[in-house]
Amino acid sequence: MAEKGSPTMQKQASLALSLAEKCRQIQVERKRGETSDDVILRIAVEWNSPVATNDRELREKLRAKSIPVIFLRGKRRLELEGALS
């Protein structure tokens, strides 16, 4: 997409790639019976870290634990829900 899309798509894809390059992957062990949401919630609590997701159920679980959530509002805006410490 960054090479063959429309000019707008190329710009957006390039921005997404540059953001992705700044991220790092981590290996996390899943405990017996844990769902993916449970793992995300557990790590966010352990690391005192905000979570970026548009998953409604996960956002509710994060809110219940007072974990800040970053989500897409509309098509162009990111919104932060909760306070960063």
Biopython code that builds the backbone (N, CA, C, O; Angstrom):
import numpy as np
from Bio.PDB.StructureBuilder import StructureBuilder

atoms = [
    (1, "MET", "N", (0.823, -1.185, 0.000)),
    (1, "MET", "CA", (0.000, 0.000, 0.000)),
    (1, "MET", "C", (0.871, 1.254, 0.000)),
    (1, "MET", "O", (0.518, 2.260, -0.615)),
    (2, "ALA", "N", (2.014, 1.190, 0.694)),
    (2, "ALA", "CA", (2.879, 2.357, 0.767)),
    (2, "ALA", "C", (3.544, 2.648, -0.569)),
    (2, "ALA", "O", (4.036, 3.754, -0.792)),
    (3, "GLU", "N", (3.562, 1.657, -1.463)),
    (3, "GLU", "CA", (4.215, 1.834, -2.755)),
    (3, "GLU", "C", (3.243, 1.890, -3.919)),
    (3, "GLU", "O", (3.511, 2.574, -4.907)),
    (4, "LYS", "N", (2.121, 1.189, -3.831)),
    (4, "LYS", "CA", (1.243, 1.031, -4.991)),
    (4, "LYS", "C", (-0.138, 1.654, -4.840)),
    (4, "LYS", "O", (-0.928, 1.623, -5.784)),
    (5, "GLY", "N", (-0.448, 2.214, -3.686)),
    (5, "GLY", "CA", (-1.769, 2.782, -3.476)),
    (5, "GLY", "C", (-1.872, 4.189, -4.042)),
    (5, "GLY", "O", (-0.929, 4.705, -4.641)),
    (6, "SER", "N", (-3.014, 4.790, -3.844)),
    (6, "SER", "CA", (-3.214, 6.178, -4.240)),
    (6, "SER", "C", (-2.278, 7.057, -3.416)),
    (6, "SER", "O", (-1.767, 6.604, -2.391)),
    (7, "PRO", "N", (-2.039, 8.292, -3.829)),
    (7, "PRO", "CA", (-1.155, 9.171, -3.039)),
    (7, "PRO", "C", (-1.582, 9.296, -1.566)),
    (7, "PRO", "O", (-0.740, 9.304, -0.668)),
    (8, "THR", "N", (-2.880, 9.392, -1.334)),
    (8, "THR", "CA", (-3.367, 9.475, 0.050)),
    (8, "THR", "C", (-3.067, 8.185, 0.801)),
    (8, "THR", "O", (-2.614, 8.217, 1.945)),
    (9, "MET", "N", (-3.319, 7.052, 0.157)),
    (9, "MET", "CA", (-3.064, 5.755, 0.790)),
    (9, "MET", "C", (-1.567, 5.574, 1.049)),
    (9, "MET", "O", (-1.185, 5.048, 2.095)),
    (10, "GLN", "N", (-0.729, 5.994, 0.130)),
    (10, "GLN", "CA", (0.720, 5.887, 0.313)),
    (10, "GLN", "C", (1.169, 6.679, 1.538)),
    (10, "GLN", "O", (1.982, 6.202, 2.329)),
    (11, "LYS", "N", (0.639, 7.885, 1.689)),
    (11, "LYS", "CA", (0.997, 8.722, 2.825)),
    (11, "LYS", "C", (0.546, 8.087, 4.139)),
    (11, "LYS", "O", (1.302, 8.056, 5.109)),
    (12, "GLN", "N", (-0.692, 7.579, 4.168)),
    (12, "GLN", "CA", (-1.220, 6.951, 5.384)),
    (12, "GLN", "C", (-0.458, 5.670, 5.717)),
    (12, "GLN", "O", (-0.152, 5.414, 6.881)),
    (13, "ALA", "N", (-0.156, 4.873, 4.706)),
    (13, "ALA", "CA", (0.573, 3.623, 4.931)),
    (13, "ALA", "C", (1.992, 3.908, 5.416)),
    (13, "ALA", "O", (2.501, 3.204, 6.289)),
    (14, "SER", "N", (2.625, 4.921, 4.865)),
    (14, "SER", "CA", (3.973, 5.290, 5.306)),
    (14, "SER", "C", (3.971, 5.741, 6.762)),
    (14, "SER", "O", (4.872, 5.395, 7.526)),
    (15, "LEU", "N", (2.966, 6.505, 7.140)),
    (15, "LEU", "CA", (2.842, 6.943, 8.530)),
    (15, "LEU", "C", (2.636, 5.739, 9.452)),
    (15, "LEU", "O", (3.256, 5.651, 10.511)),
    (16, "ALA", "N", (1.773, 4.821, 9.048)),
    (16, "ALA", "CA", (1.526, 3.620, 9.856)),
    (16, "ALA", "C", (2.806, 2.799, 10.006)),
    (16, "ALA", "O", (3.090, 2.298, 11.094)),
    (17, "LEU", "N", (3.569, 2.657, 8.947)),
    (17, "LEU", "CA", (4.833, 1.910, 9.017)),
    (17, "LEU", "C", (5.834, 2.586, 9.950)),
    (17, "LEU", "O", (6.523, 1.916, 10.718)),
    (18, "SER", "N", (5.911, 3.915, 9.881)),
    (18, "SER", "CA", (6.862, 4.613, 10.750)),
    (18, "SER", "C", (6.456, 4.471, 12.222)),
    (18, "SER", "O", (7.317, 4.356, 13.094)),
    (19, "LEU", "N", (5.156, 4.478, 12.497)),
    (19, "LEU", "CA", (4.704, 4.254, 13.879)),
    (19, "LEU", "C", (5.000, 2.824, 14.318)),
    (19, "LEU", "O", (5.428, 2.598, 15.450)),
    (20, "ALA", "N", (4.778, 1.870, 13.438)),
    (20, "ALA", "CA", (5.012, 0.461, 13.771)),
    (20, "ALA", "C", (6.490, 0.187, 14.052)),
    (20, "ALA", "O", (6.814, -0.659, 14.885)),
    (21, "GLU", "N", (7.379, 0.891, 13.370)),
    (21, "GLU", "CA", (8.817, 0.703, 13.596)),
    (21, "GLU", "C", (9.234, 1.130, 14.993)),
    (21, "GLU", "O", (10.248, 0.657, 15.508)),
    (22, "LYS", "N", (8.468, 2.013, 15.610)),
    (22, "LYS", "CA", (8.794, 2.492, 16.952)),
    (22, "LYS", "C", (8.282, 1.550, 18.037)),
    (22, "LYS", "O", (8.614, 1.710, 19.211)),
    (23, "CYS", "N", (7.483, 0.580, 17.647)),
    (23, "CYS", "CA", (6.917, -0.363, 18.616)),
    (23, "CYS", "C", (7.844, -1.556, 18.780)),
    (23, "CYS", "O", (8.712, -1.814, 17.946)),
    (24, "ARG", "N", (7.644, -2.267, 19.862)),
    (24, "ARG", "CA", (8.400, -3.498, 20.069)),
    (24, "ARG", "C", (7.440, -4.609, 20.473)),
    (24, "ARG", "O", (6.409, -4.371, 21.102)),
    (25, "GLN", "N", (7.804, -5.805, 20.099)),
    (25, "GLN", "CA", (6.991, -6.955, 20.475)),
    (25, "GLN", "C", (7.556, -7.570, 21.731)),
    (25, "GLN", "O", (8.768, -7.563, 21.946)),
    (26, "ILE", "N", (6.689, -8.096, 22.551)),
    (26, "ILE", "CA", (7.119, -8.774, 23.767)),
    (26, "ILE", "C", (6.511, -10.171, 23.779)),
    (26, "ILE", "O", (5.466, -10.415, 23.177)),
    (27, "GLN", "N", (7.167, -11.058, 24.458)),
    (27, "GLN", "CA", (6.640, -12.407, 24.639)),
    (27, "GLN", "C", (5.989, -12.472, 26.019)),
    (27, "GLN", "O", (6.612, -12.132, 27.024)),
    (28, "VAL", "N", (4.757, -12.902, 26.057)),
    (28, "VAL", "CA", (4.011, -12.983, 27.315)),
    (28, "VAL", "C", (3.421, -14.378, 27.408)),
    (28, "VAL", "O", (2.833, -14.883, 26.452)),
    (29, "GLU", "N", (3.585, -14.986, 28.555)),
    (29, "GLU", "CA", (2.995, -16.309, 28.753)),
    (29, "GLU", "C", (1.537, -16.174, 29.148)),
    (29, "GLU", "O", (1.171, -15.346, 29.982)),
    (30, "ARG", "N", (0.727, -16.997, 28.536)),
    (30, "ARG", "CA", (-0.696, -17.028, 28.866)),
    (30, "ARG", "C", (-0.887, -18.072, 29.965)),
    (30, "ARG", "O", (-0.459, -19.219, 29.834)),
    (31, "LYS", "N", (-1.523, -17.659, 31.027)),
    (31, "LYS", "CA", (-1.801, -18.588, 32.120)),
    (31, "LYS", "C", (-2.972, -19.479, 31.733)),
    (31, "LYS", "O", (-3.765, -19.132, 30.858)),
    (32, "ARG", "N", (-3.071, -20.602, 32.375)),
    (32, "ARG", "CA", (-4.136, -21.556, 32.077)),
    (32, "ARG", "C", (-5.503, -20.884, 32.205)),
    (32, "ARG", "O", (-5.819, -20.269, 33.223)),
    (33, "GLY", "N", (-6.303, -21.016, 31.147)),
    (33, "GLY", "CA", (-7.658, -20.487, 31.160)),
    (33, "GLY", "C", (-7.780, -19.007, 30.832)),
    (33, "GLY", "O", (-8.890, -18.478, 30.793)),
    (34, "GLU", "N", (-6.659, -18.327, 30.596)),
    (34, "GLU", "CA", (-6.700, -16.899, 30.289)),
    (34, "GLU", "C", (-7.082, -16.664, 28.828)),
    (34, "GLU", "O", (-6.599, -17.356, 27.932)),
    (35, "THR", "N", (-7.942, -15.692, 28.603)),
    (35, "THR", "CA", (-8.257, -15.269, 27.244)),
    (35, "THR", "C", (-7.244, -14.204, 26.835)),
    (35, "THR", "O", (-6.464, -13.730, 27.661)),
    (36, "SER", "N", (-7.261, -13.835, 25.566)),
    (36, "SER", "CA", (-6.372, -12.763, 25.099)),
    (36, "SER", "C", (-6.662, -11.463, 25.842)),
    (36, "SER", "O", (-5.740, -10.747, 26.234)),
    (37, "ASP", "N", (-7.935, -11.164, 26.034)),
    (37, "ASP", "CA", (-8.305, -9.961, 26.786)),
    (37, "ASP", "C", (-7.750, -10.002, 28.202)),
    (37, "ASP", "O", (-7.276, -8.988, 28.714)),
    (38, "ASP", "N", (-7.808, -11.174, 28.842)),
    (38, "ASP", "CA", (-7.285, -11.320, 30.199)),
    (38, "ASP", "C", (-5.783, -11.033, 30.245)),
    (38, "ASP", "O", (-5.295, -10.400, 31.182)),
    (39, "VAL", "N", (-5.058, -11.500, 29.234)),
    (39, "VAL", "CA", (-3.610, -11.272, 29.175)),
    (39, "VAL", "C", (-3.334, -9.777, 29.016)),
    (39, "VAL", "O", (-2.487, -9.225, 29.718)),
    (40, "ILE", "N", (-4.040, -9.126, 28.106)),
    (40, "ILE", "CA", (-3.851, -7.691, 27.883)),
    (40, "ILE", "C", (-4.145, -6.926, 29.174)),
    (40, "ILE", "O", (-3.387, -6.034, 29.554)),
    (41, "LEU", "N", (-5.223, -7.267, 29.833)),
    (41, "LEU", "CA", (-5.600, -6.613, 31.085)),
    (41, "LEU", "C", (-4.537, -6.831, 32.164)),
    (41, "LEU", "O", (-4.153, -5.889, 32.856)),
    (42, "ARG", "N", (-4.069, -8.058, 32.304)),
    (42, "ARG", "CA", (-3.062, -8.373, 33.323)),
    (42, "ARG", "C", (-1.761, -7.600, 33.081)),
    (42, "ARG", "O", (-1.193, -7.038, 34.017)),
    (43, "ILE", "N", (-1.295, -7.569, 31.846)),
    (43, "ILE", "CA", (-0.046, -6.872, 31.533)),
    (43, "ILE", "C", (-0.210, -5.364, 31.705)),
    (43, "ILE", "O", (0.700, -4.700, 32.203)),
    (44, "ALA", "N", (-1.349, -4.817, 31.302)),
    (44, "ALA", "CA", (-1.593, -3.383, 31.465)),
    (44, "ALA", "C", (-1.552, -2.992, 32.939)),
    (44, "ALA", "O", (-1.011, -1.943, 33.290)),
    (45, "VAL", "N", (-2.120, -3.827, 33.797)),
    (45, "VAL", "CA", (-2.105, -3.558, 35.242)),
    (45, "VAL", "C", (-0.676, -3.671, 35.768)),
    (45, "VAL", "O", (-0.223, -2.804, 36.515)),
    (46, "GLU", "N", (0.046, -4.745, 35.381)),
    (46, "GLU", "CA", (1.416, -4.952, 35.867)),
    (46, "GLU", "C", (2.339, -3.816, 35.448)),
    (46, "GLU", "O", (3.185, -3.384, 36.230)),
    (47, "TRP", "N", (2.184, -3.335, 34.233)),
    (47, "TRP", "CA", (3.080, -2.313, 33.695)),
    (47, "TRP", "C", (2.542, -0.903, 33.860)),
    (47, "TRP", "O", (3.215, 0.059, 33.490)),
    (48, "ASN", "N", (1.349, -0.761, 34.403)),
    (48, "ASN", "CA", (0.708, 0.549, 34.532)),
    (48, "ASN", "C", (0.737, 1.269, 33.183)),
    (48, "ASN", "O", (1.201, 2.403, 33.071)),
    (49, "SER", "N", (0.230, 0.580, 32.175)),
    (49, "SER", "CA", (0.328, 1.044, 30.795)),
    (49, "SER", "C", (-1.045, 1.233, 30.167)),
    (49, "SER", "O", (-1.949, 0.435, 30.415)),
    (50, "PRO", "N", (-1.219, 2.284, 29.352)),
    (50, "PRO", "CA", (-2.485, 2.423, 28.614)),
    (50, "PRO", "C", (-2.577, 1.355, 27.527)),
    (50, "PRO", "O", (-1.569, 0.769, 27.134)),
    (51, "VAL", "N", (-3.776, 1.112, 27.053)),
    (51, "VAL", "CA", (-4.017, 0.107, 26.016)),
    (51, "VAL", "C", (-4.754, 0.759, 24.859)),
    (51, "VAL", "O", (-5.698, 1.522, 25.066)),
    (52, "ALA", "N", (-4.323, 0.460, 23.641)),
    (52, "ALA", "CA", (-5.010, 0.958, 22.445)),
    (52, "ALA", "C", (-5.877, -0.170, 21.889)),
    (52, "ALA", "O", (-5.363, -1.219, 21.500)),
    (53, "THR", "N", (-7.188, 0.048, 21.855)),
    (53, "THR", "CA", (-8.111, -0.954, 21.336)),
    (53, "THR", "C", (-9.435, -0.303, 20.962)),
    (53, "THR", "O", (-9.819, 0.727, 21.518)),
    (54, "ASN", "N", (-10.116, -0.915, 20.024)),
    (54, "ASN", "CA", (-11.478, -0.493, 19.698)),
    (54, "ASN", "C", (-12.482, -1.550, 20.153)),
    (54, "ASN", "O", (-13.680, -1.402, 19.913)),
    (55, "ASP", "N", (-12.016, -2.603, 20.799)),
    (55, "ASP", "CA", (-12.878, -3.679, 21.265)),
    (55, "ASP", "C", (-13.703, -3.184, 22.454)),
    (55, "ASP", "O", (-13.155, -2.852, 23.506)),
    (56, "ARG", "N", (-15.000, -3.138, 22.279)),
    (56, "ARG", "CA", (-15.893, -2.575, 23.295)),
    (56, "ARG", "C", (-15.806, -3.320, 24.630)),
    (56, "ARG", "O", (-15.704, -2.689, 25.682)),
    (57, "GLU", "N", (-15.843, -4.637, 24.597)),
    (57, "GLU", "CA", (-15.799, -5.406, 25.849)),
    (57, "GLU", "C", (-14.476, -5.195, 26.579)),
    (57, "GLU", "O", (-14.455, -5.037, 27.800)),
    (58, "LEU", "N", (-13.375, -5.193, 25.832)),
    (58, "LEU", "CA", (-12.075, -4.982, 26.452)),
    (58, "LEU", "C", (-11.987, -3.577, 27.042)),
    (58, "LEU", "O", (-11.449, -3.398, 28.135)),
    (59, "ARG", "N", (-12.509, -2.587, 26.333)),
    (59, "ARG", "CA", (-12.504, -1.219, 26.858)),
    (59, "ARG", "C", (-13.256, -1.143, 28.186)),
    (59, "ARG", "O", (-12.817, -0.453, 29.106)),
    (60, "GLU", "N", (-14.377, -1.840, 28.292)),
    (60, "GLU", "CA", (-15.144, -1.838, 29.545)),
    (60, "GLU", "C", (-14.354, -2.481, 30.679)),
    (60, "GLU", "O", (-14.358, -1.982, 31.805)),
    (61, "LYS", "N", (-13.675, -3.593, 30.382)),
    (61, "LYS", "CA", (-12.851, -4.257, 31.403)),
    (61, "LYS", "C", (-11.712, -3.348, 31.851)),
    (61, "LYS", "O", (-11.402, -3.272, 33.040)),
    (62, "LEU", "N", (-11.091, -2.660, 30.896)),
    (62, "LEU", "CA", (-9.990, -1.752, 31.222)),
    (62, "LEU", "C", (-10.487, -0.583, 32.064)),
    (62, "LEU", "O", (-9.836, -0.188, 33.031)),
    (63, "ARG", "N", (-11.635, -0.034, 31.698)),
    (63, "ARG", "CA", (-12.223, 1.070, 32.457)),
    (63, "ARG", "C", (-12.487, 0.655, 33.908)),
    (63, "ARG", "O", (-12.256, 1.430, 34.836)),
    (64, "ALA", "N", (-12.971, -0.568, 34.090)),
    (64, "ALA", "CA", (-13.268, -1.063, 35.434)),
    (64, "ALA", "C", (-12.015, -1.132, 36.301)),
    (64, "ALA", "O", (-12.100, -1.049, 37.527)),
    (65, "LYS", "N", (-10.856, -1.283, 35.668)),
    (65, "LYS", "CA", (-9.581, -1.339, 36.395)),
    (65, "LYS", "C", (-8.846, 0.001, 36.360)),
    (65, "LYS", "O", (-7.690, 0.090, 36.776)),
    (66, "SER", "N", (-9.522, 1.047, 35.861)),
    (66, "SER", "CA", (-8.955, 2.405, 35.766)),
    (66, "SER", "C", (-7.699, 2.458, 34.900)),
    (66, "SER", "O", (-6.757, 3.188, 35.206)),
    (67, "ILE", "N", (-7.691, 1.687, 33.830)),
    (67, "ILE", "CA", (-6.575, 1.687, 32.887)),
    (67, "ILE", "C", (-6.945, 2.596, 31.716)),
    (67, "ILE", "O", (-8.000, 2.410, 31.109)),
    (68, "PRO", "N", (-6.103, 3.571, 31.387)),
    (68, "PRO", "CA", (-6.400, 4.456, 30.261)),
    (68, "PRO", "C", (-6.489, 3.677, 28.944)),
    (68, "PRO", "O", (-5.735, 2.732, 28.713)),
    (69, "VAL", "N", (-7.424, 4.092, 28.093)),
    (69, "VAL", "CA", (-7.656, 3.412, 26.815)),
    (69, "VAL", "C", (-7.546, 4.433, 25.689)),
    (69, "VAL", "O", (-8.103, 5.528, 25.762)),
    (70, "ILE", "N", (-6.817, 4.051, 24.649)),
    (70, "ILE", "CA", (-6.717, 4.855, 23.432)),
    (70, "ILE", "C", (-7.542, 4.132, 22.379)),
    (70, "ILE", "O", (-7.359, 2.937, 22.150)),
    (71, "PHE", "N", (-8.460, 4.871, 21.733)),
    (71, "PHE", "CA", (-9.294, 4.221, 20.723)),
    (71, "PHE", "C", (-9.567, 5.177, 19.581)),
    (71, "PHE", "O", (-9.400, 6.390, 19.712)),
    (72, "LEU", "N", (-9.988, 4.616, 18.461)),
    (72, "LEU", "CA", (-10.281, 5.403, 17.272)),
    (72, "LEU", "C", (-11.689, 5.960, 17.382)),
    (72, "LEU", "O", (-12.653, 5.217, 17.562)),
    (73, "ARG", "N", (-11.797, 7.282, 17.272)),
    (73, "ARG", "CA", (-13.095, 7.965, 17.309)),
    (73, "ARG", "C", (-13.367, 8.416, 15.883)),
    (73, "ARG", "O", (-12.628, 9.231, 15.332)),
    (74, "GLY", "N", (-14.418, 7.890, 15.294)),
    (74, "GLY", "CA", (-14.680, 8.199, 13.889)),
    (74, "GLY", "C", (-13.630, 7.524, 13.023)),
    (74, "GLY", "O", (-13.201, 6.410, 13.325)),
    (75, "LYS", "N", (-13.218, 8.175, 11.964)),
    (75, "LYS", "CA", (-12.225, 7.576, 11.070)),
    (75, "LYS", "C", (-10.848, 8.211, 11.199)),
    (75, "LYS", "O", (-9.867, 7.669, 10.690)),
    (76, "ARG", "N", (-10.764, 9.354, 11.873)),
    (76, "ARG", "CA", (-9.514, 10.099, 11.824)),
    (76, "ARG", "C", (-8.939, 10.516, 13.175)),
    (76, "ARG", "O", (-7.819, 11.024, 13.231)),
    (77, "ARG", "N", (-9.667, 10.317, 14.244)),
    (77, "ARG", "CA", (-9.199, 10.832, 15.531)),
    (77, "ARG", "C", (-8.970, 9.711, 16.529)),
    (77, "ARG", "O", (-9.751, 8.764, 16.623)),
    (78, "LEU", "N", (-7.878, 9.842, 17.274)),
    (78, "LEU", "CA", (-7.641, 8.965, 18.410)),
    (78, "LEU", "C", (-8.124, 9.698, 19.653)),
    (78, "LEU", "O", (-7.947, 10.909, 19.787)),
    (79, "GLU", "N", (-8.731, 8.950, 20.549)),
    (79, "GLU", "CA", (-9.212, 9.553, 21.783)),
    (79, "GLU", "C", (-8.624, 8.778, 22.956)),
    (79, "GLU", "O", (-8.508, 7.553, 22.913)),
    (80, "LEU", "N", (-8.257, 9.507, 23.995)),
    (80, "LEU", "CA", (-7.750, 8.903, 25.219)),
    (80, "LEU", "C", (-8.846, 8.981, 26.261)),
    (80, "LEU", "O", (-9.404, 10.047, 26.522)),
    (81, "GLU", "N", (-9.143, 7.847, 26.845)),
    (81, "GLU", "CA", (-10.158, 7.764, 27.891)),
    (81, "GLU", "C", (-9.446, 7.369, 29.181)),
    (81, "GLU", "O", (-8.826, 6.307, 29.237)),
    (82, "GLY", "N", (-9.522, 8.191, 30.204)),
    (82, "GLY", "CA", (-8.819, 7.923, 31.444)),
    (82, "GLY", "C", (-7.607, 8.823, 31.556)),
    (82, "GLY", "O", (-7.265, 9.531, 30.608)),
    (83, "ALA", "N", (-6.969, 8.801, 32.685)),
    (83, "ALA", "CA", (-5.821, 9.671, 32.942)),
    (83, "ALA", "C", (-4.527, 8.871, 32.919)),
    (83, "ALA", "O", (-4.454, 7.762, 33.449)),
    (84, "LEU", "N", (-3.506, 9.456, 32.295)),
    (84, "LEU", "CA", (-2.177, 8.854, 32.311)),
    (84, "LEU", "C", (-1.463, 9.291, 33.576)),
    (84, "LEU", "O", (-1.562, 10.444, 33.996)),
    (85, "SER", "N", (-0.746, 8.360, 34.175)),
    (85, "SER", "CA", (-0.008, 8.740, 35.390)),
    (85, "SER", "C", (1.468, 8.762, 35.154)),
    (85, "SER", "O", (2.236, 9.061, 36.069)),
]
sb = StructureBuilder()
sb.init_structure("model")
sb.init_model(0)
sb.init_chain("A")
sb.init_seg("    ")
for serial, (resi, resn, name, xyz) in enumerate(atoms, 1):
    if name == "N":
        sb.init_residue(resn, " ", resi, " ")
    sb.init_atom(name, np.array(xyz, "f"), 0.0, 1.0, " ", f" {name:<3s}", serial, name[0])
structure = sb.get_structure()
